């Protein structure tokens, strides 16, 4: 079974490796949406894979690094594409939540990515 918990954060960034003149090379911001997906067996006593409150508490320090910050200044996010952000979040969360099976990022309502630890 799979559950998910979604979060939104506001951040600014620029992509340093795009061609000269590309709009994403300029400082800009997004209302990012992050989905943390967890897969595992249902606990027969609680009826949960994991308590959503625990998911929120585990993600809180990571969320606080991202929200209302300039992503390029965060170690590991010097080139903060959606793909890099998803992988970075995975690397932060997976050791704390072994059930993590996917990180989904939306940088706009029509664009984003999913990372499954590949």
NUVO-411790 format. One record per residue: residue in three letters; x, y, z of N, C-alpha, C in turn. Coordinates in nm, 4 decimals. Layout:
residues N
+-----+----------+----------+----------+----------+----------+----------+----------+----------+----------+
|  aa |     n.px |     n.py |     n.pz |    ca.px |    ca.py |    ca.pz |     c.px |     c.py |     c.pz |
+-----+----------+----------+----------+----------+----------+----------+----------+----------+----------+
| Ala |        X |        Y |        Z |        X |        Y |        Z |        X |        Y |        Z |
...
+-----+----------+----------+----------+----------+----------+----------+----------+----------+----------+
//
This chain:
residues 118
+-----+----------+----------+----------+----------+----------+----------+----------+----------+----------+
|  aa |     n.px |     n.py |     n.pz |    ca.px |    ca.py |    ca.pz |     c.px |     c.py |     c.pz |
+-----+----------+----------+----------+----------+----------+----------+----------+----------+----------+
| Unk |   0.0844 |  -0.1167 |   0.0000 |   0.0000 |   0.0000 |   0.0000 |   0.0894 |   0.1236 |   0.0000 |
| Unk |   0.0388 |   0.2310 |  -0.0559 |   0.1152 |   0.3562 |  -0.0625 |   0.0333 |   0.4694 |  -0.0022 |
| Unk |   0.1006 |   0.5518 |   0.0781 |   0.0410 |   0.6756 |   0.1285 |   0.1277 |   0.7909 |   0.0809 |
| Unk |   0.0745 |   0.9127 |   0.0901 |   0.1559 |   1.0293 |   0.0573 |   0.1155 |   1.1460 |   0.1449 |
| Unk |   0.2110 |   1.2350 |   0.1657 |   0.1905 |   1.3601 |   0.2387 |   0.2483 |   1.4693 |   0.1513 |
| Unk |   0.1702 |   1.5763 |   0.1321 |   0.2146 |   1.6860 |   0.0458 |   0.2459 |   1.8106 |   0.1277 |
| Unk |   0.3422 |   1.8857 |   0.0778 |   0.3869 |   2.0102 |   0.1396 |   0.4053 |   2.1131 |   0.0289 |
| Unk |   0.3923 |   2.2398 |   0.0626 |   0.4251 |   2.3467 |  -0.0317 |   0.5283 |   2.4381 |   0.0338 |
| Unk |   0.6175 |   2.4889 |  -0.0484 |   0.7139 |   2.5871 |   0.0012 |   0.7427 |   2.6876 |  -0.1092 |
| Unk |   0.7762 |   2.8068 |  -0.0675 |   0.8085 |   2.9174 |  -0.1580 |   0.9589 |   2.9364 |  -0.1547 |
| Unk |   1.0201 |   2.9389 |  -0.2719 |   1.1653 |   2.9557 |  -0.2785 |   1.2054 |   3.0276 |  -0.4058 |
| Unk |   1.3213 |   3.0904 |  -0.3978 |   1.3822 |   3.1527 |  -0.5154 |   1.5013 |   3.0674 |  -0.5576 |
| Unk |   1.5319 |   3.0737 |  -0.6852 |   1.6503 |   3.0058 |  -0.7361 |   1.6831 |   3.0598 |  -0.8746 |
| Unk |   1.7961 |   3.0156 |  -0.9240 |   1.8342 |   3.0373 |  -1.0629 |   1.9116 |   2.9140 |  -1.1052 |
| Unk |   1.9064 |   2.8845 |  -1.2329 |   1.9770 |   2.7672 |  -1.2837 |   2.1051 |   2.8129 |  -1.3523 |
| Unk |   2.2206 |   2.7836 |  -1.2919 |   2.3467 |   2.8380 |  -1.3414 |   2.3995 |   2.7729 |  -1.4690 |
| Unk |   2.3464 |   2.6589 |  -1.5089 |   2.4041 |   2.5865 |  -1.6223 |   2.3175 |   2.5877 |  -1.7476 |
| Unk |   2.2195 |   2.6770 |  -1.7519 |   2.1372 |   2.6876 |  -1.8734 |   2.2083 |   2.7788 |  -1.9735 |
| Unk |   2.1715 |   2.7711 |  -2.1005 |   2.2355 |   2.8583 |  -2.1998 |   2.2145 |   3.0063 |  -2.1675 |
| Unk |   2.3104 |   3.0864 |  -2.2086 |   2.3013 |   3.2312 |  -2.1877 |   2.1701 |   3.2832 |  -2.2467 |
| Unk |   2.1023 |   3.3681 |  -2.1703 |   1.9764 |   3.4260 |  -2.2146 |   1.8533 |   3.3443 |  -2.1778 |
| Unk |   1.8720 |   3.2219 |  -2.1295 |   1.7583 |   3.1378 |  -2.0891 |   1.6916 |   3.2004 |  -1.9670 |
| Unk |   1.5594 |   3.2058 |  -1.9667 |   1.4877 |   3.2734 |  -1.8579 |   1.5136 |   3.2095 |  -1.7213 |
| Unk |   1.5436 |   3.0815 |  -1.7174 |   1.5667 |   3.0159 |  -1.5887 |   1.7045 |   3.0480 |  -1.5302 |
| Unk |   1.7895 |   3.1132 |  -1.6083 |   1.9183 |   3.1581 |  -1.5578 |   1.9069 |   3.2825 |  -1.4716 |
| Unk |   1.7927 |   3.3500 |  -1.4823 |   1.7686 |   3.4693 |  -1.4000 |   1.7050 |   3.4278 |  -1.2672 |
| Unk |   1.7257 |   3.5087 |  -1.1662 |   1.6633 |   3.4857 |  -1.0364 |   1.5116 |   3.4873 |  -1.0524 |
| Unk |   1.4466 |   3.3843 |  -1.0015 |   1.3005 |   3.3758 |  -1.0055 |   1.2547 |   3.2826 |  -0.8936 |
| Unk |   1.1251 |   3.2770 |  -0.8722 |   1.0731 |   3.1946 |  -0.7639 |   0.9626 |   3.1019 |  -0.8086 |
| Unk |   0.9324 |   3.0076 |  -0.7219 |   0.8252 |   2.9114 |  -0.7458 |   0.7507 |   2.8853 |  -0.6159 |
| Unk |   0.6276 |   2.8442 |  -0.6299 |   0.5519 |   2.7828 |  -0.5210 |   0.5637 |   2.6325 |  -0.5444 |
| Unk |   0.6649 |   2.5732 |  -0.4849 |   0.6902 |   2.4309 |  -0.5040 |   0.5901 |   2.3473 |  -0.4252 |
| Unk |   0.5539 |   2.2332 |  -0.4796 |   0.4729 |   2.1344 |  -0.4088 |   0.5534 |   2.0052 |  -0.4054 |
| Unk |   0.5666 |   1.9481 |  -0.2869 |   0.6420 |   1.8249 |  -0.2675 |   0.5475 |   1.7172 |  -0.2166 |
| Unk |   0.5534 |   1.6011 |  -0.2775 |   0.4809 |   1.4849 |  -0.2274 |   0.5795 |   1.3792 |  -0.1829 |
| Unk |   0.5670 |   1.3374 |  -0.0578 |   0.6469 |   1.2267 |  -0.0067 |   0.5579 |   1.1032 |  -0.0071 |
| Unk |   0.5971 |   1.0014 |  -0.0819 |   0.5192 |   0.8780 |  -0.0942 |   0.5892 |   0.7683 |  -0.0151 |
| Unk |   0.5125 |   0.6967 |   0.0650 |   0.5651 |   0.5882 |   0.1465 |   0.4915 |   0.4599 |   0.1109 |
| Unk |   0.5670 |   0.3521 |   0.0977 |   0.5102 |   0.2226 |   0.0632 |   0.5479 |   0.1221 |   0.1710 |
| Unk |   0.4515 |   0.0431 |   0.2106 |   0.4795 |  -0.0593 |   0.3097 |   0.3541 |  -0.1313 |   0.3524 |
| Unk |   0.3719 |  -0.2259 |   0.4437 |   0.2560 |  -0.3006 |   0.4924 |   0.1763 |  -0.2178 |   0.5930 |
| Unk |   0.0512 |  -0.2473 |   0.6000 |  -0.0383 |  -0.1849 |   0.6964 |  -0.0120 |  -0.2459 |   0.8337 |
| Unk |   0.0136 |  -0.1620 |   0.9323 |   0.0280 |  -0.2126 |   1.0683 |  -0.1083 |  -0.2641 |   1.1146 |
| Unk |  -0.1179 |  -0.3887 |   1.1578 |  -0.2489 |  -0.4434 |   1.1930 |  -0.3121 |  -0.3756 |   1.3143 |
| Unk |  -0.2299 |  -0.3168 |   1.4011 |  -0.2834 |  -0.2503 |   1.5202 |  -0.3293 |  -0.1074 |   1.4906 |
| Unk |  -0.2414 |  -0.0280 |   1.4259 |  -0.2755 |   0.1133 |   1.4013 |  -0.3569 |   0.1325 |   1.2746 |
| Unk |  -0.3415 |   0.0398 |   1.1790 |  -0.4066 |   0.0579 |   1.0492 |  -0.3328 |   0.1557 |   0.9596 |
| Unk |  -0.2094 |   0.1904 |   0.9950 |  -0.1283 |   0.2867 |   0.9210 |  -0.0046 |   0.2202 |   0.8627 |
| Unk |   0.0496 |   0.2840 |   0.7598 |   0.1871 |   0.2558 |   0.7181 |   0.2795 |   0.3379 |   0.8074 |
| Unk |   0.2448 |   0.4655 |   0.8232 |   0.3126 |   0.5555 |   0.9168 |   0.2172 |   0.6696 |   0.9471 |
| Unk |   0.2227 |   0.7198 |   1.0677 |   0.1399 |   0.8325 |   1.1101 |   0.1784 |   0.9563 |   1.0281 |
| Unk |   0.0786 |   1.0226 |   0.9674 |   0.1057 |   1.1440 |   0.8899 |   0.1733 |   1.2513 |   0.9755 |
| Unk |   0.1421 |   1.2557 |   1.1043 |   0.2063 |   1.3534 |   1.1933 |   0.3559 |   1.3260 |   1.2042 |
| Unk |   0.3954 |   1.1996 |   1.2041 |   0.5381 |   1.1650 |   1.2058 |   0.6063 |   1.2080 |   1.0769 |
| Unk |   0.5390 |   1.1866 |   0.9643 |   0.5947 |   1.2275 |   0.8352 |   0.6204 |   1.3777 |   0.8372 |
| Unk |   0.5223 |   1.4528 |   0.8850 |   0.5359 |   1.5988 |   0.8922 |   0.6512 |   1.6384 |   0.9842 |
| Unk |   0.6611 |   1.5750 |   1.0995 |   0.7669 |   1.6086 |   1.1954 |   0.9054 |   1.5761 |   1.1397 |
| Unk |   0.9188 |   1.4640 |   1.0711 |   1.0480 |   1.4260 |   1.0130 |   1.0877 |   1.5232 |   0.9023 |
| Unk |   0.9904 |   1.5658 |   0.8223 |   1.0206 |   1.6545 |   0.7098 |   1.0406 |   1.7999 |   0.7527 |
| Unk |   0.9927 |   1.8377 |   0.8709 |   0.9947 |   1.9782 |   0.9136 |   1.1324 |   2.0448 |   0.9026 |
| Unk |   1.2414 |   1.9861 |   0.9545 |   1.3707 |   2.0558 |   0.9427 |   1.4172 |   2.0729 |   0.7979 |
| Unk |   1.3814 |   1.9798 |   0.7120 |   1.4167 |   1.9893 |   0.5704 |   1.3334 |   2.0987 |   0.5055 |
| Unk |   1.2043 |   2.0976 |   0.5355 |   1.1126 |   2.2000 |   0.4863 |   1.1620 |   2.3396 |   0.5251 |
| Unk |   1.2057 |   2.3550 |   0.6494 |   1.2509 |   2.4860 |   0.6972 |   1.3760 |   2.5338 |   0.6242 |
| Unk |   1.4578 |   2.4420 |   0.5754 |   1.5737 |   2.4821 |   0.4946 |   1.5310 |   2.5369 |   0.3590 |
| Unk |   1.4193 |   2.4846 |   0.3062 |   1.3749 |   2.5182 |   0.1714 |   1.2832 |   2.6398 |   0.1663 |
| Unk |   1.1931 |   2.6510 |   0.2622 |   1.0871 |   2.7514 |   0.2552 |   1.1409 |   2.8931 |   0.2723 |
| Unk |   1.1030 |   2.9805 |   0.1798 |   1.1421 |   3.1216 |   0.1798 |   1.2935 |   3.1388 |   0.1869 |
| Unk |   1.3628 |   3.0577 |   0.1094 |   1.5077 |   3.0678 |   0.1004 |   1.5518 |   3.0662 |  -0.0450 |
| Unk |   1.6766 |   3.1045 |  -0.0641 |   1.7406 |   3.1005 |  -0.1953 |   1.8063 |   2.9640 |  -0.2079 |
| Unk |   1.7488 |   2.8774 |  -0.2894 |   1.7903 |   2.7376 |  -0.2952 |   1.9369 |   2.7197 |  -0.3321 |
| Unk |   1.9899 |   2.8054 |  -0.4175 |   2.1293 |   2.7926 |  -0.4616 |   2.2282 |   2.8004 |  -0.3457 |
| Unk |   2.1883 |   2.8600 |  -0.2334 |   2.2767 |   2.8728 |  -0.1173 |   2.2788 |   2.7483 |  -0.0289 |
| Unk |   2.1925 |   2.6524 |  -0.0541 |   2.1849 |   2.5314 |   0.0281 |   2.2841 |   2.4285 |  -0.0270 |
| Unk |   2.3754 |   2.3773 |   0.0572 |   2.4703 |   2.2766 |   0.0091 |   2.3984 |   2.1584 |  -0.0563 |
| Unk |   2.4425 |   2.1268 |  -0.1785 |   2.3810 |   2.0203 |  -0.2561 |   2.2772 |   2.0697 |  -0.3550 |
| Unk |   2.2362 |   2.1956 |  -0.3406 |   2.1355 |   2.2530 |  -0.4311 |   2.1912 |   2.3712 |  -0.5104 |
| Unk |   2.3179 |   2.3683 |  -0.5388 |   2.3793 |   2.4780 |  -0.6135 |   2.3229 |   2.4897 |  -0.7549 |
| Unk |   2.2709 |   2.3807 |  -0.8090 |   2.2045 |   2.3793 |  -0.9402 |   2.0632 |   2.3232 |  -0.9177 |
| Unk |   1.9735 |   2.4038 |  -0.8595 |   1.8465 |   2.3527 |  -0.8072 |   1.7362 |   2.3309 |  -0.9110 |
| Unk |   1.7591 |   2.2365 |  -1.0006 |   1.6525 |   2.1932 |  -1.0906 |   1.5523 |   2.1114 |  -1.0084 |
| Unk |   1.4349 |   2.0891 |  -1.0627 |   1.3374 |   2.0038 |  -0.9927 |   1.3959 |   1.8655 |  -0.9668 |
| Unk |   1.4699 |   1.8144 |  -1.0641 |   1.5297 |   1.6822 |  -1.0500 |   1.6310 |   1.6785 |  -0.9359 |
| Unk |   1.7148 |   1.7809 |  -0.9278 |   1.8155 |   1.7873 |  -0.8218 |   1.7479 |   1.8050 |  -0.6858 |
| Unk |   1.6445 |   1.8869 |  -0.6788 |   1.5716 |   1.9069 |  -0.5528 |   1.5085 |   1.7756 |  -0.5071 |
| Unk |   1.4454 |   1.7031 |  -0.5984 |   1.3815 |   1.5759 |  -0.5625 |   1.4844 |   1.4768 |  -0.5080 |
| Unk |   1.5975 |   1.4658 |  -0.5751 |   1.7022 |   1.3733 |  -0.5300 |   1.7590 |   1.4176 |  -0.3957 |
| Unk |   1.7777 |   1.5476 |  -0.3770 |   1.8303 |   1.6017 |  -0.2511 |   1.7342 |   1.5709 |  -0.1366 |
| Unk |   1.6045 |   1.5935 |  -0.1581 |   1.5053 |   1.5626 |  -0.0543 |   1.5098 |   1.4134 |  -0.0220 |
| Unk |   1.5170 |   1.3295 |  -0.1243 |   1.5259 |   1.1845 |  -0.1033 |   1.6437 |   1.1514 |  -0.0117 |
| Unk |   1.7594 |   1.2095 |  -0.0415 |   1.8803 |   1.1805 |   0.0359 |   1.8674 |   1.2249 |   0.1813 |
| Unk |   1.7901 |   1.3308 |   0.2061 |   1.7686 |   1.3780 |   0.3425 |   1.6671 |   1.2909 |   0.4170 |
| Unk |   1.5611 |   1.2494 |   0.3470 |   1.4476 |   1.1825 |   0.4114 |   1.4646 |   1.0310 |   0.4218 |
| Unk |   1.5166 |   0.9662 |   0.3205 |   1.5216 |   0.8189 |   0.3150 |   1.5861 |   0.7558 |   0.4381 |
| Unk |   1.6981 |   0.8092 |   0.4898 |   1.7562 |   0.7484 |   0.6104 |   1.6636 |   0.7559 |   0.7322 |
| Unk |   1.5746 |   0.8539 |   0.7339 |   1.4833 |   0.8725 |   0.8469 |   1.3495 |   0.8025 |   0.8270 |
| Unk |   1.3159 |   0.7744 |   0.7022 |   1.1889 |   0.7099 |   0.6670 |   1.2169 |   0.6021 |   0.5629 |
| Unk |   1.2528 |   0.4829 |   0.6062 |   1.2858 |   0.3775 |   0.5100 |   1.1708 |   0.3428 |   0.4155 |
| Unk |   1.0481 |   0.3745 |   0.4547 |   0.9320 |   0.3453 |   0.3701 |   0.9205 |   0.4395 |   0.2508 |
| Unk |   1.0026 |   0.5446 |   0.2465 |   0.9959 |   0.6406 |   0.1363 |   1.0153 |   0.5677 |   0.0038 |
| Unk |   0.9205 |   0.5860 |  -0.0874 |   0.9285 |   0.5181 |  -0.2169 |   0.9339 |   0.6149 |  -0.3342 |
| Unk |   0.8962 |   0.7414 |  -0.3094 |   0.8962 |   0.8386 |  -0.4193 |   0.8921 |   0.9792 |  -0.3611 |
| Unk |   0.9645 |   1.0701 |  -0.4258 |   0.9537 |   1.2137 |  -0.3993 |   0.9026 |   1.2764 |  -0.5271 |
| Unk |   0.7929 |   1.3467 |  -0.5151 |   0.7324 |   1.4127 |  -0.6316 |   0.7425 |   1.5636 |  -0.6112 |
| Unk |   0.7925 |   1.6340 |  -0.7129 |   0.8092 |   1.7795 |  -0.7083 |   0.7277 |   1.8426 |  -0.8201 |
| Unk |   0.6523 |   1.9449 |  -0.7846 |   0.5881 |   2.0313 |  -0.8848 |   0.6501 |   2.1692 |  -0.8677 |
| Unk |   0.7136 |   2.2207 |  -0.9718 |   0.7631 |   2.3586 |  -0.9639 |   0.6607 |   2.4560 |  -1.0201 |
| Unk |   0.5727 |   2.4063 |  -1.1052 |   0.4560 |   2.4822 |  -1.1516 |   0.3391 |   2.3842 |  -1.1507 |
| Unk |   0.2207 |   2.4329 |  -1.1835 |   0.1057 |   2.3414 |  -1.1845 |   0.1123 |   2.2432 |  -1.3006 |
| Unk |   0.2014 |   2.2653 |  -1.3973 |   0.2099 |   2.1750 |  -1.5126 |   0.3462 |   2.1078 |  -1.5295 |
| Unk |   0.4428 |   2.1378 |  -1.4433 |   0.5787 |   2.0849 |  -1.4614 |   0.6355 |   2.0331 |  -1.3303 |
| Unk |   0.7032 |   1.9207 |  -1.3384 |   0.7652 |   1.8643 |  -1.2198 |   0.8354 |   1.7346 |  -1.2510 |
| Unk |   0.8675 |   1.6593 |  -1.1470 |   0.9351 |   1.5315 |  -1.1657 |   0.9068 |   1.4404 |  -1.0476 |
| Unk |   0.9407 |   1.3142 |  -1.0657 |   0.9313 |   1.2146 |  -0.9600 |   1.0657 |   1.1440 |  -0.9489 |
| Unk |   1.1095 |   1.1219 |  -0.8259 |   1.2348 |   1.0505 |  -0.8020 |   1.2057 |   0.9293 |  -0.7148 |
| Unk |   1.2548 |   0.8140 |  -0.7563 |   1.2292 |   0.6898 |  -0.6835 |   1.3578 |   0.6231 |  -0.6344 |
| Unk |   1.4640 |   0.6998 |  -0.6268 |   1.5882 |   0.6461 |  -0.5737 |   1.6749 |   0.5734 |  -0.6732 |
| Unk |   1.6493 |   0.5916 |  -0.7991 |   1.7268 |   0.5224 |  -0.9032 |   1.8704 |   0.5679 |  -0.9040 |
+-----+----------+----------+----------+----------+----------+----------+----------+----------+----------+
//
